[in-house]
Amino acid sequence: MPEFKRAVVIGTGMMGPGIAATFALGGLRTTVLSRDLERAHAGKAQAISLISSLAANDLAEPEAARDAEGLLLGSADMDAEVRNADIVVESVPEDMEFKQKLFRRLDEVAAPHTVLASNTSGLSITAIASLCAHHPERVLTTHFWNPPYLMPLVEIVCGKQTSLEIAERVRALMLQCGKVPVIVKKDRPGQLGNRLYQAVIREAVNMVAEGIASVEDVDLAVRKGFGLRFPAYGIFEHQDLVGLDLASKVMEYVSKDLYNAPHAPPLYQELMKAGHFGVSTGRGFYDWKDKSADGVKSRRDRFLIAFLKSEFGE
């Protein structure tokens, strides 16, 4: 198998430019691809801006950042770019039919060695690859977490026909790009990270619905309590440290009272029926008229930058 030298990132929305910046910093000649050339060039410019931000915060060496910026391209010629790529990552809207048609086309155009990856955060990669008649074994998920230029984790999800050898090659590439990859061996809803996260969200919403605590206090308990421990040690390290005898007793006692319905808590529907969809409508769980979405994102990014610059972020 040839080494990874050229990457194509399809999509210029929330994730595409950050993924492109990651590949360029890893030394790959990287094309930001869009159906509209102007948007492709805008995506390239945004990727360059993200690389500059990393250098300004001492998260990328100035020389490496300059080299990476020179490796970025913008294009609207999908067939030509895909034919010359070693890996293609799509970051388009979460529409199964659209992704299936896109991957069918990619499978027809790409060279046999080219890895085809989806950045989907939850859709089945097995289903996405179902129309790939030529080389379905080279189709997998590379789920970059948002914001992709800062978040270390990349989930590599294998579909039913994905080659584990190819998944391991992609793992090595992500390490080369400075990421922390994990391989998810079974294609299940939620992959790995979101599957765990959904368990937390489900119970958090249930606690608010039952009046156990307010939205603000639940968020504070996560941010200032157990959430602070996760960067230092993981779930299973914690279980072993407290002892499985104690941990199992706590689980037996608490689990009986947790929300276990196989659907979202009714509070979601109550809020949406009232026209409250979150930031887009000015209110969701929070009233966003007096709360800044940009301020929350800025706080998130400042924390991530500080963490990555610390000894724990290495």
Secondary structure, DSSP 8 states (H G I E B T S, - for coil): -----EEEEE--SSSHHHHHHHHHHTT-EEEEE-SSHHHHHHHHHHHHHHHHHHHHTTSS-HHHHHHHHHTEEEES-HHHHHHT-SEEEE---S-HHHHHHHHHHHHHHS-TT-EEEE--SSS-HHHHGGG--S-GGGEEEEEE-SSTTT--EEEEEE-TT--HHHHHHHHHHHHHTT-EEEEE-S--TTTTHHHHHHHHHHHHHHHHHTTSS-HHHHHHHHHHTGGGTTTTS-HHHHHHHH-HHHHHHHHHHHHTTS---SS--THHHHHHHTT--BGGGTBSSSBTTSS-HHHHHHHHHHHHHHHHHSGGG-
